[in-house]
Amino acid sequence: GIHHGLNRDEELCPWPAEKGQTPRGDALLQWLVEELHPQLVEQLQIDDRPEMRLVGGSSLGGLLALYAGFSYSDFFGKVM
């Protein structure tokens, strides 16, 4: 599990949820895939095949998980 931070509307949306907000959903997913995941693979002995990777969430996290499933379909093998 990953805490969404202080402004969930910005951090969990790849597009502005409200006028004047800066969407950060794409940046969160990029960090997850490019920075966090390699560290987890290195430090933990995990099965690194895409079909063993699941992204999930509820509410805005669920929308971002669905978005991640389409945006990173070669990375995430499952979406919940």
N, CA, C and O atoms as a Tinker XYZ file with bonds, in Angstrom:
   320  protein
     1  N      0.806000   -1.175000    0.000000    73     2
     2  CA     0.000000    0.000000    0.000000    64     1     3
     3  C      0.855000    1.247000    0.000000    63     2     4     5
     4  O      1.920000    1.280000    0.618000    81     3
     5  N      0.400000    2.254000   -0.680000    73     3     6
     6  CA     1.105000    3.534000   -0.775000    64     5     7
     7  C      0.136000    4.634000   -0.366000    63     6     8     9
     8  O     -0.961000    4.739000   -0.914000    81     7
     9  N      0.542000    5.448000    0.592000    73     7    10
    10  CA    -0.277000    6.574000    1.024000    64     9    11
    11  C     -0.308000    7.614000   -0.087000    63    10    12    13
    12  O      0.707000    7.870000   -0.734000    81    11
    13  N     -1.462000    8.205000   -0.303000    73    11    14
    14  CA    -1.612000    9.143000   -1.413000    64    13    15
    15  C     -1.019000   10.507000   -1.157000    63    14    16    17
    16  O     -0.864000   11.271000   -2.109000    81    15
    17  N     -0.683000   10.856000    0.048000    73    15    18
    18  CA    -0.106000   12.169000    0.314000    64    17    19
    19  C     -1.136000   13.159000    0.821000    63    18    20    21
    20  O     -2.183000   12.766000    1.335000    81    19
    21  N     -0.845000   14.428000    0.679000    73    19    22
    22  CA    -1.674000   15.470000    1.274000    64    21    23
    23  C     -2.848000   15.913000    0.404000    63    22    24    25
    24  O     -3.874000   16.337000    0.935000    81    23
    25  N     -2.721000   15.826000   -0.909000    73    23    26
    26  CA    -3.790000   16.268000   -1.795000    64    25    27
    27  C     -4.166000   15.132000   -2.733000    63    26    28    29
    28  O     -3.638000   15.028000   -3.840000    81    27
    29  N     -5.072000   14.290000   -2.290000    73    27    30
    30  CA    -5.416000   13.090000   -3.044000    64    29    31
    31  C     -5.994000   13.403000   -4.416000    63    30    32    33
    32  O     -5.773000   12.641000   -5.357000    81    31
    33  N     -6.733000   14.511000   -4.557000    73    31    34
    34  CA    -7.309000   14.856000   -5.855000    64    33    35
    35  C     -6.224000   15.093000   -6.899000    63    34    36    37
    36  O     -6.376000   14.683000   -8.049000    81    35
    37  N     -5.146000   15.741000   -6.519000    73    35    38
    38  CA    -4.048000   15.971000   -7.458000    64    37    39
    39  C     -3.212000   14.715000   -7.654000    63    38    40    41
    40  O     -2.855000   14.381000   -8.784000    81    39
    41  N     -2.897000   14.018000   -6.574000    73    39    42
    42  CA    -1.958000   12.901000   -6.640000    64    41    43
    43  C     -2.537000   11.653000   -7.285000    63    42    44    45
    44  O     -1.790000   10.845000   -7.839000    81    43
    45  N     -3.845000   11.479000   -7.225000    73    43    46
    46  CA    -4.445000   10.263000   -7.771000    64    45    47
    47  C     -5.162000   10.476000   -9.096000    63    46    48    49
    48  O     -5.825000    9.562000   -9.588000    81    47
    49  N     -5.045000   11.650000   -9.678000    73    47    50
    50  CA    -5.688000   11.924000  -10.964000    64    49    51
    51  C     -4.638000   12.256000  -12.024000    63    50    52    53
    52  O     -3.722000   13.038000  -11.770000    81    51
    53  N     -4.771000   11.665000  -13.206000    73    51    54
    54  CA    -3.876000   12.034000  -14.300000    64    53    55
    55  C     -4.378000   13.254000  -15.074000    63    54    56    57
    56  O     -3.749000   13.671000  -16.047000    81    55
    57  N     -5.490000   13.819000  -14.654000    73    55    58
    58  CA    -6.067000   15.018000  -15.247000    64    57    59
    59  C     -6.585000   15.886000  -14.096000    63    58    60    61
    60  O     -6.808000   15.362000  -13.005000    81    59
    61  N     -6.784000   17.193000  -14.301000    73    59    62
    62  CA    -7.243000   18.051000  -13.201000    64    61    63
    63  C     -8.619000   17.634000  -12.675000    63    62    64    65
    64  O     -9.585000   17.566000  -13.434000    81    63
    65  N     -8.698000   17.360000  -11.391000    73    63    66
    66  CA    -9.974000   17.002000  -10.767000    64    65    67
    67  C    -10.803000   18.254000  -10.494000    63    66    68    69
    68  O    -12.032000   18.231000  -10.562000    81    67
    69  N    -10.127000   19.314000  -10.192000    73    67    70
    70  CA   -10.774000   20.609000   -9.926000    64    69    71
    71  C    -10.009000   21.682000  -10.689000    63    70    72    73
    72  O     -8.817000   21.529000  -10.954000    81    71
    73  N    -10.681000   22.750000  -11.037000    73    71    74
    74  CA   -10.026000   23.853000  -11.735000    64    73    75
    75  C     -8.875000   24.394000  -10.898000    63    74    76    77
    76  O     -9.033000   24.648000   -9.703000    81    75
    77  N     -7.726000   24.568000  -11.522000    73    75    78
    78  CA    -6.562000   25.113000  -10.840000    64    77    79
    79  C     -5.664000   24.072000  -10.192000    63    78    80    81
    80  O     -4.599000   24.414000   -9.677000    81    79
    81  N     -6.071000   22.814000  -10.209000    73    79    82
    82  CA    -5.222000   21.767000   -9.619000    64    81    83
    83  C     -4.224000   21.253000  -10.645000    63    82    84    85
    84  O     -4.460000   21.313000  -11.852000    81    83
    85  N     -3.116000   20.752000  -10.145000    73    83    86
    86  CA    -2.086000   20.159000  -10.992000    64    85    87
    87  C     -2.185000   18.646000  -10.891000    63    86    88    89
    88  O     -1.943000   18.093000   -9.818000    81    87
    89  N     -2.533000   17.961000  -11.971000    73    87    90
    90  CA    -2.636000   16.501000  -11.905000    64    89    91
    91  C     -1.260000   15.860000  -11.736000    63    90    92    93
    92  O     -0.305000   16.230000  -12.420000    81    91
    93  N     -1.168000   14.898000  -10.821000    73    91    94
    94  CA     0.104000   14.230000  -10.556000    64    93    95
    95  C      0.007000   12.705000  -10.669000    63    94    96    97
    96  O      0.942000   11.993000  -10.303000    81    95
    97  N     -1.113000   12.210000  -11.172000    73    95    98
    98  CA    -1.295000   10.771000  -11.297000    64    97    99
    99  C     -0.262000   10.104000  -12.188000    63    98   100   101
   100  O      0.256000    9.040000  -11.851000    81    99
   101  N      0.040000   10.719000  -13.316000    73    99   102
   102  CA     1.055000   10.159000  -14.215000    64   101   103
   103  C      2.421000   10.121000  -13.542000    63   102   104   105
   104  O      3.165000    9.153000  -13.703000    81   103
   105  N      2.758000   11.166000  -12.788000    73   103   106
   106  CA     4.042000   11.212000  -12.088000    64   105   107
   107  C      4.118000   10.123000  -11.015000    63   106   108   109
   108  O      5.168000    9.511000  -10.819000    81   107
   109  N      3.001000    9.884000  -10.321000    73   107   110
   110  CA     2.970000    8.831000   -9.308000    64   109   111
   111  C      3.197000    7.467000   -9.947000    63   110   112   113
   112  O      3.979000    6.667000   -9.435000    81   111
   113  N      2.526000    7.195000  -11.054000    73   111   114
   114  CA     2.702000    5.916000  -11.730000    64   113   115
   115  C      4.116000    5.755000  -12.278000    63   114   116   117
   116  O      4.701000    4.675000  -12.193000    81   115
   117  N      4.659000    6.824000  -12.837000    73   115   118
   118  CA     6.029000    6.776000  -13.342000    64   117   119
   119  C      7.004000    6.476000  -12.208000    63   118   120   121
   120  O      7.915000    5.666000  -12.385000    81   119
   121  N      6.839000    7.103000  -11.057000    73   119   122
   122  CA     7.687000    6.839000   -9.895000    64   121   123
   123  C      7.552000    5.390000   -9.447000    63   122   124   125
   124  O      8.543000    4.731000   -9.133000    81   123
   125  N      6.326000    4.907000   -9.422000    73   123   126
   126  CA     6.077000    3.531000   -8.999000    64   125   127
   127  C      6.786000    2.532000   -9.909000    63   126   128   129
   128  O      7.431000    1.598000   -9.433000    81   127
   129  N      6.665000    2.734000  -11.213000    73   127   130
   130  CA     7.224000    1.803000  -12.194000    64   129   131
   131  C      8.739000    1.948000  -12.330000    63   130   132   133
   132  O      9.456000    0.948000  -12.370000    81   131
   133  N      9.226000    3.182000  -12.400000    73   131   134
   134  CA    10.638000    3.416000  -12.712000    64   133   135
   135  C     11.557000    3.488000  -11.500000    63   134   136   137
   136  O     12.746000    3.196000  -11.619000    81   135
   137  N     11.039000    3.868000  -10.346000    73   135   138
   138  CA    11.901000    4.023000   -9.172000    64   137   139
   139  C     11.604000    3.019000   -8.066000    63   138   140   141
   140  O     12.504000    2.322000   -7.597000    81   139
   141  N     10.344000    2.944000   -7.650000    73   139   142
   142  CA    10.010000    2.059000   -6.535000    64   141   143
   143  C     10.139000    0.583000   -6.919000    63   142   144   145
   144  O     10.760000   -0.194000   -6.194000    81   143
   145  N      9.564000    0.202000   -8.039000    73   143   146
   146  CA     9.587000   -1.206000   -8.434000    64   145   147
   147  C     11.005000   -1.779000   -8.540000    63   146   148   149
   148  O     11.253000   -2.857000   -7.999000    81   147
   149  N     11.947000   -1.104000   -9.215000    73   147   150
   150  CA    13.307000   -1.655000   -9.268000    64   149   151
   151  C     13.942000   -1.847000   -7.884000    63   150   152   153
   152  O     14.698000   -2.796000   -7.672000    81   151
   153  N     13.635000   -0.949000   -6.951000    73   151   154
   154  CA    14.160000   -1.101000   -5.596000    64   153   155
   155  C     13.559000   -2.317000   -4.906000    63   154   156   157
   156  O     14.258000   -3.041000   -4.198000    81   155
   157  N     12.269000   -2.542000   -5.111000    73   155   158
   158  CA    11.619000   -3.706000   -4.513000    64   157   159
   159  C     12.181000   -5.000000   -5.082000    63   158   160   161
   160  O     12.391000   -5.966000   -4.349000    81   159
   161  N     12.423000   -5.018000   -6.389000    73   159   162
   162  CA    12.994000   -6.207000   -7.027000    64   161   163
   163  C     14.390000   -6.485000   -6.479000    63   162   164   165
   164  O     14.759000   -7.635000   -6.241000    81   163
   165  N     15.149000   -5.428000   -6.284000    73   163   166
   166  CA    16.523000   -5.577000   -5.798000    64   165   167
   167  C     16.563000   -6.015000   -4.334000    63   166   168   169
   168  O     17.375000   -6.865000   -3.969000    81   167
   169  N     15.705000   -5.451000   -3.502000    73   167   170
   170  CA    15.777000   -5.697000   -2.066000    64   169   171
   171  C     14.977000   -6.908000   -1.611000    63   170   172   173
   172  O     15.311000   -7.529000   -0.603000    81   171
   173  N     13.933000   -7.244000   -2.339000    73   171   174
   174  CA    13.078000   -8.370000   -1.972000    64   173   175
   175  C     13.131000   -9.391000   -3.104000    63   174   176   177
   176  O     13.270000   -9.024000   -4.271000    81   175
   177  N     13.027000  -10.607000   -2.776000    73   175   178
   178  CA    13.031000  -11.621000   -3.825000    64   177   179
   179  C     11.594000  -11.842000   -4.284000    63   178   180   181
   180  O     10.884000  -12.714000   -3.782000    81   179
   181  N     11.188000  -11.023000   -5.253000    73   179   182
   182  CA     9.815000  -11.105000   -5.729000    64   181   183
   183  C      9.802000  -11.627000   -7.163000    63   182   184   185
   184  O     10.772000  -11.479000   -7.907000    81   183
   185  N      8.702000  -12.228000   -7.522000    73   183   186
   186  CA     8.491000  -12.687000   -8.889000    64   185   187
   187  C      8.233000  -11.444000   -9.736000    63   186   188   189
   188  O      7.253000  -10.735000   -9.506000    81   187
   189  N      9.086000  -11.175000  -10.697000    73   187   190
   190  CA     9.052000   -9.914000  -11.433000    64   189   191
   191  C      8.350000  -10.009000  -12.783000    63   190   192   193
   192  O      8.499000   -9.111000  -13.612000    81   191
   193  N      7.605000  -11.051000  -13.019000    73   191   194
   194  CA     6.881000  -11.159000  -14.286000    64   193   195
   195  C      5.649000  -10.262000  -14.262000    63   194   196   197
   196  O      4.998000  -10.139000  -13.225000    81   195
   197  N      5.321000   -9.632000  -15.392000    73   195   198
   198  CA     4.143000   -8.750000  -15.426000    64   197   199
   199  C      2.869000   -9.426000  -14.941000    63   198   200   201
   200  O      2.047000   -8.786000  -14.285000    81   199
   201  N      2.690000  -10.693000  -15.247000    73   199   202
   202  CA     1.462000  -11.370000  -14.824000    64   201   203
   203  C      1.376000  -11.538000  -13.312000    63   202   204   205
   204  O      0.321000  -11.901000  -12.793000    81   203
   205  N      2.452000  -11.283000  -12.609000    73   203   206
   206  CA     2.456000  -11.346000  -11.151000    64   205   207
   207  C      2.330000   -9.959000  -10.517000    63   206   208   209
   208  O      2.319000   -9.842000   -9.292000    81   207
   209  N      2.235000   -8.905000  -11.338000    73   207   210
   210  CA     2.105000   -7.533000  -10.834000    64   209   211
   211  C      0.646000   -7.102000  -10.893000    63   210   212   213
   212  O     -0.010000   -7.223000  -11.927000    81   211
   213  N      0.155000   -6.601000   -9.778000    73   211   214
   214  CA    -1.227000   -6.162000   -9.674000    64   213   215
   215  C     -1.255000   -4.723000   -9.184000    63   214   216   217
   216  O     -0.511000   -4.361000   -8.272000    81   215
   217  N     -2.089000   -3.920000   -9.771000    73   215   218
   218  CA    -2.324000   -2.566000   -9.288000    64   217   219
   219  C     -3.809000   -2.490000   -8.936000    63   218   220   221
   220  O     -4.659000   -2.989000   -9.672000    81   219
   221  N     -4.106000   -1.863000   -7.805000    73   219   222
   222  CA    -5.488000   -1.785000   -7.372000    64   221   223
   223  C     -5.725000   -0.571000   -6.510000    63   222   224   225
   224  O     -4.784000    0.088000   -6.067000    81   223
   225  N     -6.968000   -0.287000   -6.279000    73   223   226
   226  CA    -7.311000    0.832000   -5.422000    64   225   227
   227  C     -8.821000    0.959000   -5.312000    63   226   228   229
   228  O     -9.574000    0.195000   -5.915000    81   227
   229  N     -9.241000    1.931000   -4.535000    73   227   230
   230  CA   -10.666000    2.221000   -4.409000    64   229   231
   231  C    -10.858000    3.719000   -4.561000    63   230   232   233
   232  O     -9.938000    4.503000   -4.328000    81   231
   233  N    -12.033000    4.097000   -4.943000    73   231   234
   234  CA   -12.359000    5.492000   -5.158000    64   233   235
   235  C    -11.411000    6.084000   -6.196000    63   234   236   237
   236  O    -11.264000    5.504000   -7.272000    81   235
   237  N    -10.768000    7.204000   -5.922000    73   235   238
   238  CA    -9.829000    7.767000   -6.894000    64   237   239
   239  C     -8.654000    6.823000   -7.150000    63   238   240   241
   240  O     -8.125000    6.776000   -8.260000    81   239
   241  N     -8.251000    6.077000   -6.134000    73   239   242
   242  CA    -7.190000    5.088000   -6.327000    64   241   243
   243  C     -7.603000    4.007000   -7.306000    63   242   244   245
   244  O     -6.768000    3.497000   -8.053000    81   243
   245  N     -8.880000    3.651000   -7.314000    73   243   246
   246  CA    -9.394000    2.688000   -8.274000    64   245   247
   247  C     -9.383000    3.234000   -9.691000    63   246   248   249
   248  O     -9.074000    2.513000  -10.640000    81   247
   249  N     -9.721000    4.514000   -9.831000    73   247   250
   250  CA    -9.650000    5.135000  -11.152000    64   249   251
   251  C     -8.218000    5.201000  -11.650000    63   250   252   253
   252  O     -7.956000    4.952000  -12.827000    81   251
   253  N     -7.283000    5.536000  -10.755000    73   251   254
   254  CA    -5.882000    5.575000  -11.159000    64   253   255
   255  C     -5.377000    4.171000  -11.483000    63   254   256   257
   256  O     -4.572000    4.006000  -12.400000    81   255
   257  N     -5.831000    3.164000  -10.751000    73   255   258
   258  CA    -5.443000    1.781000  -11.049000    64   257   259
   259  C     -5.945000    1.374000  -12.435000    63   258   260   261
   260  O     -5.214000    0.741000  -13.196000    81   259
   261  N     -7.167000    1.728000  -12.761000    73   259   262
   262  CA    -7.702000    1.429000  -14.086000    64   261   263
   263  C     -6.901000    2.149000  -15.163000    63   262   264   265
   264  O     -6.566000    1.566000  -16.195000    81   263
   265  N     -6.600000    3.407000  -14.919000    73   263   266
   266  CA    -5.776000    4.197000  -15.837000    64   265   267
   267  C     -4.397000    3.550000  -15.996000    63   266   268   269
   268  O     -3.873000    3.467000  -17.107000    81   267
   269  N     -3.811000    3.093000  -14.885000    73   267   270
   270  CA    -2.501000    2.428000  -14.922000    64   269   271
   271  C     -2.560000    1.153000  -15.749000    63   270   272   273
   272  O     -1.616000    0.835000  -16.472000    81   271
   273  N     -3.670000    0.420000  -15.645000    73   271   274
   274  CA    -3.821000   -0.801000  -16.414000    64   273   275
   275  C     -3.770000   -0.556000  -17.913000    63   274   276   277
   276  O     -3.249000   -1.381000  -18.663000    81   275
   277  N     -4.305000    0.568000  -18.348000    73   275   278
   278  CA    -4.250000    0.919000  -19.770000    64   277   279
   279  C     -2.919000    1.577000  -20.138000    63   278   280   281
   280  O     -2.348000    1.273000  -21.185000    81   279
   281  N     -2.426000    2.473000  -19.287000    73   279   282
   282  CA    -1.205000    3.216000  -19.588000    64   281   283
   283  C      0.057000    2.367000  -19.485000    63   282   284   285
   284  O      1.030000    2.595000  -20.205000    81   283
   285  N      0.032000    1.401000  -18.596000    73   283   286
   286  CA     1.184000    0.529000  -18.375000    64   285   287
   287  C      0.770000   -0.930000  -18.546000    63   286   288   289
   288  O      1.088000   -1.778000  -17.712000    81   287
   289  N      0.059000   -1.210000  -19.633000    73   287   290
   290  CA    -0.466000   -2.559000  -19.851000    64   289   291
   291  C      0.628000   -3.608000  -20.007000    63   290   292   293
   292  O      0.394000   -4.788000  -19.745000    81   291
   293  N      1.814000   -3.193000  -20.429000    73   291   294
   294  CA     2.932000   -4.137000  -20.531000    64   293   295
   295  C      3.611000   -4.355000  -19.179000    63   294   296   297
   296  O      4.404000   -5.286000  -19.034000    81   295
   297  N      3.313000   -3.515000  -18.192000    73   295   298
   298  CA     3.939000   -3.634000  -16.872000    64   297   299
   299  C      3.017000   -4.340000  -15.878000    63   298   300   301
   300  O      3.426000   -5.296000  -15.219000    81   299
   301  N      1.777000   -3.869000  -15.773000    73   299   302
   302  CA     0.823000   -4.454000  -14.836000    64   301   303
   303  C      0.039000   -5.569000  -15.533000    63   302   304   305
   304  O     -0.621000   -5.330000  -16.545000    81   303
   305  N      0.113000   -6.760000  -15.000000    73   303   306
   306  CA    -0.610000   -7.873000  -15.578000    64   305   307
   307  C     -2.029000   -7.994000  -15.055000    63   306   308   309
   308  O     -2.866000   -8.663000  -15.661000    81   307
   309  N     -2.300000   -7.347000  -13.929000    73   307   310
   310  CA    -3.632000   -7.431000  -13.320000    64   309   311
   311  C     -4.032000   -6.079000  -12.752000    63   310   312   313
   312  O     -3.195000   -5.311000  -12.279000    81   311
   313  N     -5.315000   -5.810000  -12.808000    73   311   314
   314  CA    -5.867000   -4.567000  -12.252000    64   313   315
   315  C     -7.032000   -4.936000  -11.358000    63   314   316   317
   316  O     -7.883000   -5.742000  -11.734000    81   315
   317  N     -7.071000   -4.350000  -10.181000    73   315   318
   318  CA    -8.149000   -4.638000   -9.236000    64   317   319
   319  C     -8.825000   -3.334000   -8.856000    63   318   320
   320  O     -9.768000   -3.336000   -8.066000    81   319
